[in-house]
Amino acid sequence: MSPEPGTAGYPHKNCPVLVCSNPNSYPAPGKIRYGISQPKFMKTTTQTHLFKNAIGVSQPDVSDEAIAAFQKQVLSFYERHGRHEMLWRHTDDPYRILVSEIMLQQTQVERVAVKYPEFIAAFPDAAALARAPQSAVIAAWQGMGYNRRAIALKKCAEKIVDEFGGTVPRDPEVLATFPGIGPATASSICAFAFNLPVVFIETNIRRVFIHSFFPDRESVTDKEILPLAGRTLDREQPRVWYWALMDLGTELKKHMPNPNRKSAAYTKQAPFEGSDRRIRGMILKFLIEKAPSREKAILDCVQEEPVRVRRILAALEKEGFIRKSKTGYRLAE
């Protein structure tokens, strides 16, 4: 995905994604030719011509030659500058890829690179994660943020063991019904684990297509991007193709104003400092180290308004992260 993704690869939770499991359902490419000497493949203003595609929205009339040139540049970039060292790109174990994709939804690659091998060492397969206490999973997740993903990942493992005989399903529509897995993450798991030619959009992929095909547009919709994603997909090497797109999208963000600001789906993430998310993380970390703990000890640790902290404690308890007893709060098992 991304994420969203930001994240190093996967969409923001409020950012919709589109997927299509049948990449052959798109129309034949347009035949109007245009220059491709620049690293952008959108036609100039004087040449712009739109046509209707199979799902009823307009897209740039991009020639076969331009599509081929785009593919060549993306893969050439990946060959020279791709992030080949990432451990999850050196396995086709579906469980391990599922773990990495959920980690990458909302956490930077550099952080995942540290936590991924530690998590896999603790929970090497779906069965190990399924039978682990929830408190142990949350403890192993610390430093990743968005702790709901840890609980969702454990529930995914339980579902894999209980309903699929310990095997991750190959169908993105099935995977999209798993806890914490949406359409983009489901498709990315299938592309990377099974090399399936699914068509999907996530934040880094979106960035590449907006930069390359819509440089002079605002409010670009995913429905406009999706047919181009289908046409450009390398159906023989979808795994490598999506690695290349995501790496290029990450690199673009480093060197120019974020093209995703031109997306109709773009929303700016709220700052972490001072957020409820930060306080939630502090409480969970404190309870991992010192449990059980009474409310006063938690308030002393967090140093925020008591009313706000009590509200967050109640939410964490309701969501199943913690439980309260006569001796104080602790992580739920």
Order of alpha helices (4+ residues) and beta strands (2+ residues): beta-beta-beta-alpha-alpha-alpha-alpha-alpha-alpha-alpha-alpha-beta-alpha-alpha-alpha-alpha-alpha-alpha-beta-beta
